[in-house]
């Protein structure tokens, strides 16, 4: 009996430690290591300021664009972050390097094998007569490299400013709403890469439903770079490029426990509760 109690207590402590660690961790990039603007960076069409403040890439992705009077509102599959205080642009020949305080790990329980999410200002093209998607996501390109030590960088697959546009709220059904929603999306949960191979003919609500609670973002598997964990990510735009990738944020994917693990922890919690009742 004493051994069983120790096992149950150990499970409880382990569960508590996992929860404490998860709550203490910051999933967003924390520091700008370097930024080279490059050429061809445009200006914010409202303020006229260049979209080149690298600090906008630190912290959480944009849920609500800052200027409702100039087409601002919640980020949707058709309306992305675009202001000079929301994204940073990387011109031709430019680069942006960010650092995480907590390493991003190639965790076996990360959904779809995705460890890292990159949020830009990509969006789906739309038919303004029907408000349905007309094709693939707008892709501004950009190379992605990751590093464990900030010295040796290795490329990974994917465009820095492409794939799944940011979705700030799950209860938004309009492509260009002016008011925020009540149900937040999860910026640490990736979209199933197989869920949206073709969005043509889909409306806002259908795309958001296919995201299945995710806030979007390009999924990166760091194991493709041969690394078990990384603390740095670098975005670059080749010289002569005719595109300008924009970066809003980067997020560490949240690992999801397997059903068996959840059941084990539930059993442990039930056992602990039962023991406490017996002691009363």
TINUTOR-340378 format. One record per residue: residue number from 1; x, y, z negated of N, C-alpha, C in turn; residue in one letter. Coordinates in steps of 0.001 Angstrom, whole numbers, plus 500000, padded with zeros to 6 digits. Layout:
BEGIN
ATOM  seq    n.c1    n.c2    n.c3   ca.c1   ca.c2   ca.c3    c.c1    c.c2    c.c3  type
ATOM  NUM       X       Y       Z       X       Y       Z       X       Y       Z     a
...
END
This chain:
BEGIN
ATOM  seq    n.c1    n.c2    n.c3   ca.c1   ca.c2   ca.c3    c.c1    c.c2    c.c3  type
ATOM    1  500835  498795  500000  500000  500000  500000  500869  501253  500000     x
ATOM    2  501926  501217  499190  502795  502403  499107  503459  502687  500444     x
ATOM    3  503887  501605  501137  504504  501789  502449  503501  502387  503431     x
ATOM    4  502262  501879  503382  501227  502406  504279  500984  503873  504024     x
ATOM    5  500962  504233  502735  500759  505640  502401  501890  506488  502946     x
ATOM    6  503119  505976  502836  504273  506734  503329  504209  506902  504836     x
ATOM    7  503766  505852  505553  503648  505940  507010  502608  506963  507411     x
ATOM    8  501433  506872  506742  500365  507822  507048  500809  509245  506743     x
ATOM    9  501451  509431  505588  501931  510761  505227  502958  511258  506226     x
ATOM   10  503827  510332  506670  504841  510725  507661  504215  511176  508955     x
ATOM   11  503146  510451  509387  502434  510859  510589  501814  512232  510422     x
ATOM   12  501261  512465  509235  500660  513770  508964  501679  514880  509019     x
ATOM   13  502856  514629  508416  503922  515639  508436  504409  515880  509856     x
ATOM   14  504572  514784  510627  505021  514927  512012  504031  515748  512816     x
ATOM   15  502741  515450  512605  501697  516206  513311  501749  517677  512943     x
ATOM   16  501929  517957  511654  502007  519347  511195  503217  520043  511783     x
ATOM   17  504345  519316  511856  505557  519918  512408  505381  520246  513879     x
ATOM   18  504710  519325  514625  504444  519590  516038  503585  520830  516196     x
ATOM   19  502545  520955  515358  501662  522118  515436  502419  523395  515093     x
ATOM   20  503259  523346  514050  504022  524535  513665  504970  524948  514772     x
ATOM   21  505636  523948  515392  506571  524245  516464  505860  524856  517651     x
ATOM   22  504685  524282  518004  503931  524793  519148  503447  526206  518903     x
ATOM   23  503003  526485  517660  502477  527817  517378  503583  528853  517325     x
ATOM   24  504813  528400  516956  505916  529353  516847  506540  529657  518195     x
ATOM   25  506405  528727  519157  507062  528878  520447  506384  529960  521280     x
ATOM   26  507204  530691  522024  506720  531698  522954  506893  531119  524352     x
ATOM   27  505817  530862  525091  505957  530203  526392  506424  531109  527521     x
ATOM   28  506512  532409  527287  506847  533346  528368  508354  533618  528419     x
ATOM   29  508824  534099  529566  510209  534571  529663  510383  535749  528702     x
ATOM   30  511548  535817  528045  511748  536791  526975  512692  537933  527312     x
ATOM   31  513610  537731  528256  514626  538748  528523  514907  538866  530017     x
ATOM   32  515240  540084  530447  515758  540317  531796  517272  540284  531704     x
ATOM   33  517884  539323  532371  519338  539210  532367  519944  540142  533403     x
ATOM   34  519361  540167  534590  519852  541057  535643  518761  541282  536677     x
ATOM   35  518859  542422  537345  517916  542744  538423  518634  543554  539482     x
ATOM   36  518582  543077  540716  519093  543800  541874  517895  544065  542771     x
ATOM   37  517564  545321  542978  516318  545662  543660  516277  545170  545098     x
ATOM   38  517361  545273  545822  517336  544955  547246  516692  546077  548045     x
ATOM   39  516470  545842  549317  515914  546875  550188  514484  546535  550589     x
ATOM   40  513724  547576  550905  512368  547387  551395  511312  547307  550320     x
ATOM   41  511666  547680  549087  510682  547654  547998  509694  548804  548181     x
ATOM   42  508406  548487  548123  507379  549498  548316  507009  550214  547034     x
ATOM   43  506050  551128  547140  505583  551908  545999  504170  551501  545602     x
ATOM   44  503848  551744  544350  502477  551593  543867  501622  552612  544621     x
ATOM   45  500523  552139  545250  499774  553060  546116  498978  554106  545337     x
ATOM   46  498847  553934  544019  498135  554922  543207  499098  555962  542631     x
ATOM   47  500148  555488  541964  501077  556420  541309  502197  556880  542220     x
ATOM   48  502483  556089  543253  503611  556405  544110  504940  555943  543540     x
ATOM   49  504919  555292  542367  506154  554805  541760  506618  553514  542437     x
ATOM   50  507927  553330  542579  508423  552059  543121  508018  550891  542207     x
ATOM   51  507705  549773  542816  507316  548591  542039  508594  547818  541718     x
ATOM   52  509405  548388  540828  510729  547805  540598  511153  547838  539128     x
ATOM   53  510202  547697  538214  510536  547619  536793  510625  546151  536385     x
ATOM   54  511830  545601  536181  511966  544169  535900  511335  543733  534586     x
ATOM   55  511121  544660  533653  510539  544297  532360  509091  543827  532488     x
ATOM   56  508450  544117  533615  507082  543642  533808  507031  542120  533956     x
ATOM   57  508173  541493  534246  508221  540035  534399  508383  539317  533066     x
ATOM   58  508567  540068  531990  508696  539491  530651  507314  539464  530003     x
ATOM   59  506992  538381  529317  505711  538280  528633  504640  537617  529468     x
ATOM   60  503402  537754  529015  502255  537041  529579  501865  537566  530956     x
ATOM   61  501333  536698  531825  500815  537152  533123  499651  538128  532960     x
ATOM   62  499361  538851  534016  498312  539863  534012  496926  539225  534127     x
ATOM   63  496054  539537  533176  494658  539087  533261  493775  540163  533890     x
ATOM   64  494098  541417  533636  493255  542522  534077  494156  543623  534614     x
ATOM   65  493995  543962  535904  494818  545020  536473  494431  546359  535872     x
ATOM   66  495378  547258  535803  495267  548399  534899  494439  549574  535397     x
ATOM   67  494009  549560  536635  493342  550748  537162  492030  550369  537832     x
ATOM   68  490959  550343  537054  489653  549944  537584  489138  550910  538646     x
ATOM   69  489588  552166  538612  489125  553161  539576  489718  552928  540960     x
ATOM   70  490778  552148  541027  491433  551892  542310  491544  550384  542539     x
ATOM   71  490381  549745  542566  490269  548317  542867  490850  547429  541766     x
ATOM   72  491020  547961  540574  491507  547150  539473  490397  546291  538901     x
ATOM   73  490763  545357  538041  489796  544466  537417  490470  543156  537072     x
ATOM   74  489688  542142  536731  490264  540835  536397  491024  540232  537575     x
ATOM   75  492091  539525  537277  492796  538814  538338  491966  537602  538749     x
ATOM   76  491759  537456  540058  490959  536373  540626  491759  535758  541781     x
ATOM   77  491257  534680  542385  491975  534095  543527  492158  535059  544686     x
ATOM   78  491345  536127  544730  491410  537088  545828  491942  538459  545401     x
ATOM   79  492182  538651  544128  492599  539957  543616  493690  539756  542573     x
ATOM   80  494921  540037  542956  496064  539740  542103  496607  541003  541445     x
ATOM   81  497554  540817  540538  498251  541958  539931  499021  542705  541024     x
ATOM   82  499026  544035  540951  499650  544794  542040  500262  546128  541597     x
ATOM   83  500056  546527  540339  500506  547844  539901  501962  547826  539464     x
ATOM   84  502574  549025  539376  503992  549113  539029  504283  548732  537584     x
ATOM   85  503241  548637  536750  503443  548190  535377  503002  546738  535185     x
ATOM   86  502792  546022  536300  502348  544626  536242  503282  543665  536966     x
ATOM   87  503899  544117  538046  504775  543249  538832  506084  543961  539141     x
ATOM   88  507097  543168  539444  508361  543713  539914  508641  543125  541291     x
ATOM   89  509058  543968  542229  509333  543530  543587  510819  543243  543764     x
ATOM   90  511100  542258  544607  512484  541897  544923  512671  542081  546418     x
ATOM   91  513413  543123  546774  513636  543419  548171  514668  542498  548804     x
ATOM   92  514875  542674  550108  515850  541854  550824  517238  542036  550210     x
ATOM   93  517891  540922  549919  519208  540973  549278  519139  541145  547771     x
ATOM   94  517925  541187  547209  517764  541416  545773  517593  540125  544987     x
ATOM   95  517603  540265  543667  517418  539101  542794  516947  539544  541422     x
ATOM   96  516349  538616  540693  515880  538844  539330  516171  537589  538520     x
ATOM   97  516867  537758  537378  517181  536630  536510  516553  536861  535143     x
ATOM   98  515796  535874  534671  515108  535946  533391  515618  534848  532459     x
ATOM   99  515467  535086  531152  515906  534115  530154  514781  533808  529176     x
ATOM  100  514686  532554  528764  513759  532110  527728  514519  531963  526408     x
ATOM  101  513896  532379  525308  514482  532121  523989  514403  530640  523647     x
ATOM  102  513260  530003  523968  513091  528570  523741  513279  527847  525073     x
ATOM  103  514141  526835  525117  514376  526132  526381  513097  525528  526952     x
ATOM  104  512980  525538  528255  511897  524869  528968  512350  523443  529235     x
ATOM  105  511588  522468  528727  512014  521066  528749  511258  520280  529815     x
ATOM  106  511963  519356  530454  511329  518416  531382  510624  517353  530551     x
ATOM  107  509455  517716  530020  508746  516860  529070  507933  515810  529811     x
ATOM  108  507990  514549  529388  507241  513501  530097  505728  513676  530022     x
ATOM  109  505231  514481  529075  503789  514685  528938  503309  515981  529598     x
ATOM  110  504176  516653  530334  503735  517833  531073  502830  517397  532233     x
ATOM  111  501678  518034  532402  500740  517608  533465  501365  517674  534851     x
ATOM  112  501149  516610  535633  501567  516529  537027  503088  516645  537201     x
ATOM  113  503853  516460  536119  505303  516580  536199  505793  518005  536364     x
ATOM  114  504932  518972  536081  505268  520393  536236  505714  520962  534890     x
ATOM  115  506852  521636  534879  507441  522127  533640  507378  523642  533492     x
ATOM  116  507228  524340  534589  507353  525796  534597  506363  526374  535596     x
ATOM  117  505747  527517  535240  504806  528179  536141  505295  529587  536463     x
ATOM  118  505260  529931  537745  505680  531256  538215  504450  531996  538733     x
ATOM  119  504204  533183  538178  503054  534009  538574  503542  535218  539362     x
ATOM  120  503013  535373  540573  503358  536523  541400  502126  537361  541670     x
ATOM  121  502029  537895  542894  500786  538598  543243  500186  538028  544525     x
ATOM  122  500385  536715  544695  499780  536025  545833  498258  536003  545688     x
ATOM  123  497558  535879  546814  496091  535805  546800  495626  535095  548063     x
ATOM  124  494411  534564  548000  493826  533924  549177  493201  534983  550078     x
ATOM  125  493307  534775  551387  492627  535664  552331  491125  535417  552247     x
ATOM  126  490339  536445  552569  488897  536377  552366  488146  536985  553540     x
ATOM  127  486986  536447  553837  486063  537016  554813  485166  537991  554052     x
ATOM  128  485262  539269  554347  484517  540274  553594  483030  540302  553955     x
ATOM  129  482628  539516  554933  481213  539397  555226  480543  538343  554361     x
ATOM  130  481263  537246  554139  480710  536136  553365  481326  536011  551972     x
ATOM  131  482478  536675  551773  483259  536571  550529  483704  535134  550259     x
ATOM  132  484026  534418  551348  484572  533076  551247  486024  533085  551713     x
ATOM  133  486814  532176  551173  488219  532078  551558  488339  531656  553012     x
ATOM  134  489311  532227  553700  489484  531935  555123  490734  531125  555425     x
ATOM  135  491541  530853  554424  492746  530082  554724  493688  529983  553544     x
ATOM  136  494922  529672  553853  495942  529444  552830  496288  530725  552090     x
ATOM  137  496997  530554  550993  497395  531678  550169  498417  532554  550895     x
ATOM  138  498312  533846  550671  499334  534771  551140  500635  534418  550432     x
ATOM  139  501719  534269  551168  502986  533805  550594  504093  534787  550939     x
ATOM  140  504644  535450  549910  505711  536419  550137  507100  535836  549953     x
ATOM  141  507177  534521  549813  508469  533864  549794  509281  534110  548530     x
ATOM  142  510576  533956  548637  511490  534106  547508  512037  532771  547048     x
ATOM  143  513337  532684  546852  513985  531455  546415  513986  531369  544894     x
ATOM  144  513938  530149  544358  513931  529928  542909  515099  529021  542543     x
ATOM  145  515850  529440  541516  516923  528616  540967  516792  528597  539450     x
ATOM  146  517211  527500  538833  517129  527374  537380  518496  526987  536822     x
ATOM  147  518674  527284  535530  519960  527028  534898  519778  526751  533415     x
ATOM  148  520608  525880  532878  520601  525617  531446  521493  526575  530687     x
ATOM  149  522560  527070  531347  523562  527889  530651  523715  529303  531174     x
ATOM  150  522975  529664  532212  523080  531007  532763  524265  531199  533691     x
ATOM  151  525009  530142  533934  526186  530207  534816  525976  529360  536060     x
ATOM  152  525599  528120  535855  525390  527192  536960  523901  527117  537299     x
ATOM  153  523551  527598  538487  522155  527622  538917  521920  526593  540028     x
ATOM  154  520716  525985  539980  520371  524948  540946  519001  525260  541549     x
ATOM  155  518854  525099  542865  517575  525435  543511  516483  524428  543209     x
ATOM  156  515236  524904  543198  514070  524053  543069  513115  524368  544214     x
ATOM  157  512170  523484  544445  511243  523628  545560  510155  524655  545245     x
ATOM  158  509762  525423  546255  508642  526346  546108  509021  527784  546382     x
ATOM  159  508027  528580  546795  508214  530015  547017  507928  530768  545735     x
ATOM  160  508766  531735  545413  508618  532483  544161  507267  533168  544064     x
ATOM  161  506770  533683  545180  505506  534420  545164  504520  533729  546097     x
ATOM  162  504072  532550  545682  503156  531787  546524  502382  530762  545724     x
ATOM  163  501682  529925  546415  500868  528830  545890  499615  529319  545186     x
ATOM  164  499404  529044  543904  498106  529283  543277  498019  530675  542653     x
ATOM  165  497155  531546  543189  497010  532913  542654  496571  532906  541195     x
ATOM  166  496899  533974  540487  496558  534104  539078  495051  534270  538883     x
ATOM  167  494511  533558  537918  493103  533688  537516  493084  534009  536026     x
ATOM  168  492559  535179  535679  492600  535609  534284  491481  535057  533425     x
ATOM  169  490304  534809  534042  489129  534376  533284  488416  533256  534031     x
ATOM  170  487817  532345  533269  487163  531184  533862  485687  531399  534154     x
ATOM  171  485117  532487  533650  483693  532743  533852  483458  533897  534822     x
ATOM  172  484380  534104  535726  484237  535128  536763  483825  534453  538066     x
ATOM  173  482763  534950  538692  482265  534339  539922  482385  535268  541128     x
ATOM  174  482785  536519  540908  482931  537477  541995  484402  537595  542391     x
ATOM  175  484685  537851  543665  486087  537986  544084  486751  539257  543586     x
ATOM  176  485948  540342  543434  486515  541622  543012  485673  542241  541892     x
ATOM  177  485592  541596  540741  484773  542130  539639  485463  543317  538983     x
ATOM  178  484689  544141  538315  485251  545285  537602  485341  545055  536098     x
ATOM  179  484541  544088  535589  484534  543813  534155  485240  542493  533856     x
ATOM  180  485908  542444  532698  486609  541225  532338  485622  540140  531915     x
ATOM  181  486118  538900  531859  485285  537786  531448  485404  537517  529960     x
ATOM  182  484720  536478  529509  484733  536116  528091  485533  534848  527822     x
ATOM  183  485810  534069  528880  486519  532794  528720  487898  532911  529361     x
ATOM  184  488932  532871  528526  490301  533028  529024  490787  531756  529712     x
ATOM  185  491523  531930  530791  492194  530798  531427  493448  530445  530625     x
ATOM  186  494015  529289  530932  495218  528818  530233  496422  529022  531138     x
ATOM  187  497293  529965  530768  498469  530261  531569  499608  529269  531345     x
ATOM  188  499404  528262  530493  500422  527236  530294  499979  525887  530855     x
ATOM  189  498850  525883  531564  498332  524662  532180  498417  524782  533703     x
ATOM  190  499096  523861  534375  499194  523964  535831  497932  523493  536545     x
ATOM  191  497744  523998  537740  496685  523506  538616  497144  522163  539190     x
ATOM  192  496225  521229  539306  496529  519961  539959  496931  520247  541406     x
ATOM  193  498163  519952  541802  498609  520298  543162  497745  519695  544261     x
ATOM  194  497052  518583  543951  496216  517933  544969  494801  518486  545009     x
ATOM  195  494479  519399  544092  493092  519838  543962  492672  520840  545029     x
ATOM  196  493611  521620  545544  493248  522693  546467  494163  522687  547690     x
ATOM  197  494113  521627  548434  494933  521560  549645  494376  522460  550738     x
ATOM  198  493068  522738  550669  492436  523613  551653  491274  524353  550996     x
ATOM  199  491370  525678  550900  490326  526469  550237  489366  527106  551227     x
ATOM  200  489564  526891  552514  488713  527513  553526  487238  527219  553258     x
ATOM  201  486431  528290  553205  485001  528158  552973  484601  528121  551520     x
ATOM  202  485561  528195  550605  485245  528155  549181  485036  529554  548635     x
ATOM  203  484119  529687  547664  483930  530986  547020  484736  531053  545730     x
ATOM  204  484642  532178  545049  485440  532398  543842  485160  531350  542783     x
ATOM  205  483884  531100  542498  483515  530152  541446  484020  528751  541750     x
ATOM  206  483985  528354  543017  484437  527013  543391  485951  526865  543206     x
ATOM  207  486683  527901  543561  488142  527850  543393  488505  527825  541916     x
ATOM  208  487857  528673  541126  488126  528703  539689  487794  527358  539061     x
ATOM  209  486691  526726  539482  486325  525412  538952  487383  524371  539294     x
ATOM  210  487949  524467  540512  488991  523521  540918  490278  523727  540119     x
ATOM  211  490480  524930  539589  491648  525191  538732  491548  524403  537421     x
ATOM  212  490339  524015  537033  490101  523168  535857  490693  523769  534581     x
ATOM  213  490454  525054  534361  490916  525708  533145  492251  526394  533261     x
ATOM  214  492978  526122  534315  494305  526731  534504  494196  528185  534930     x
ATOM  215  495246  528952  534645  495342  530326  535111  496141  530461  536391     x
ATOM  216  496489  529324  537015  497200  529355  538290  498706  529320  538138     x
ATOM  217  499400  529854  539137  500853  529892  539131  501483  528770  539930     x
ATOM  218  502632  529056  540506  503398  528040  541227  504024  527069  540236     x
ATOM  219  503818  525777  540430  504377  524775  539539  505789  524387  539941     x
ATOM  220  506691  524321  538961  508091  523964  539196  508447  522744  538352     x
ATOM  221  509029  521752  538987  509543  520569  538288  511050  520734  538156     x
ATOM  222  511535  520986  536943  512963  521263  536781  513814  520015  536967     x
ATOM  223  513208  518819  536903  513999  517611  537128  514494  517534  538565     x
ATOM  224  513826  518262  539474  514276  518286  540864  515631  518959  540999     x
ATOM  225  516022  519721  539960  517342  520345  539932  518341  519493  539158     x
ATOM  226  517894  518325  538679  518780  517448  537935  519024  517878  536506     x
ATOM  227  518105  518685  535953  518280  519209  534601  517187  518701  533676     x
ATOM  228  517557  518477  532409  516587  518041  531404  515900  519221  530743     x
ATOM  229  516547  520379  530747  515964  521604  530195  516662  522800  530823     x
ATOM  230  515966  523928  530795  516558  525165  531344  516219  526327  530417     x
ATOM  231  517057  527351  530477  516793  528578  529720  516813  529810  530613     x
ATOM  232  517157  529623  531880  517262  530740  532812  516574  530386  534129     x
ATOM  233  515989  531402  534741  515409  531236  536069  515777  532468  536898     x
ATOM  234  516180  532209  538150  516596  533310  539030  515780  533272  540314     x
ATOM  235  515257  534438  540680  514530  534609  541928  515387  535468  542859     x
ATOM  236  515447  535105  544123  516233  535907  545065  515537  535974  546414     x
ATOM  237  515874  537011  547149  515287  537262  548459  516441  537459  549439     x
ATOM  238  516580  536605  550452  517740  536666  551335  517857  537992  552084     x
ATOM  239  519081  538357  552402  519315  539517  553253  518605  539319  554587     x
ATOM  240  518000  540380  555076  517290  540297  556343  515867  539799  556228     x
ATOM  241  515435  539462  555027  514070  538976  554841  513063  540075  555172     x
ATOM  242  511975  539686  555804  510908  540628  556133  509784  540593  555103     x
ATOM  243  509953  539778  554061  508963  539679  553000  509520  540245  551703     x
ATOM  244  508617  540585  550787  509027  541127  549492  508288  540378  548387     x
ATOM  245  508909  539377  547799  508246  538667  546693  508084  539556  545470     x
ATOM  246  506960  539379  544767  506701  540098  543522  506539  539081  542397     x
ATOM  247  507090  539396  541242  507013  538507  540091  506244  539214  538974     x
ATOM  248  505268  538504  538427  504469  539019  537320  504923  538407  535994     x
ATOM  249  505126  537088  535970  505505  536413  534721  505939  534985  535019     x
ATOM  250  506535  534362  533999  506924  532956  534066  506509  532298  532758     x
ATOM  251  505982  531067  532834  505478  530402  531635  505972  528968  531530     x
ATOM  252  506280  528561  530306  506619  527182  529983  505320  526380  529895     x
ATOM  253  505236  525272  530616  504028  524447  530614  503863  523747  529266     x
ATOM  254  502629  523690  528797  502309  523023  527534  502108  521535  527763     x
ATOM  255  502877  520724  527035  502733  519273  527135  501379  518840  526568     x
ATOM  256  500768  517854  527193  499463  517338  526765  499655  515931  526226     x
ATOM  257  499332  515676  524946  499514  514337  524378  498700  513291  525123     x
ATOM  258  499263  512084  525226  498531  510976  525835  497371  510578  524933     x
ATOM  259  496296  509996  525501  495147  509580  524685  495531  508678  523520     x
ATOM  260  496514  507778  523735  496925  506880  522660  497536  507652  521505     x
ATOM  261  498306  508693  521839  498927  509515  520800  497868  510279  520027     x
ATOM  262  496885  510809  520756  495805  511551  520097  495051  510627  519151     x
ATOM  263  494783  509386  519605  494069  508427  518761  494862  508095  517513     x
ATOM  264  496175  507921  517657  497023  507601  516515  497001  508718  515486     x
ATOM  265  497090  509950  515963  497054  511087  515050  495680  511210  514386     x
ATOM  266  494621  510896  515150  493278  510948  514567  493121  509896  513471     x
ATOM  267  493665  508693  513726  493612  507638  512719  494370  508052  511463     x
ATOM  268  495542  508664  511676  496344  509121  510544  495590  510163  509731     x
ATOM  269  494959  511104  510448  494215  512154  509749  493046  511569  508963     x
ATOM  270  492349  510586  509556  491225  509940  508869  491689  509192  507626     x
ATOM  271  492826  508499  507771  493369  507751  506637  493764  508670  505502     x
ATOM  272  494379  509795  505860  494787  510765  504832  493569  511316  504107     x
ATOM  273  492519  511633  504897  491298  512163  504282  490680  511138  503339     x
ATOM  274  490683  509843  503763  490121  508807  502916  490883  508634  501620     x
ATOM  275  492212  508704  501701  493032  508568  500501  492788  509718  499526     x
ATOM  276  492606  510907  500124  492345  512074  499255  491015  511924  498513     x
ATOM  277  490001  511345  499223  488684  511169  498576  488778  510150  497449     x
ATOM  278  489599  509114  497646  489735  508086  496617  490422  508622  495366     x
ATOM  279  491278  509611  495598  492022  510157  494452  491194  511111  493599     x
ATOM  280  490046  511519  494100  489229  512485  493361  488518  511807  492182     x
END
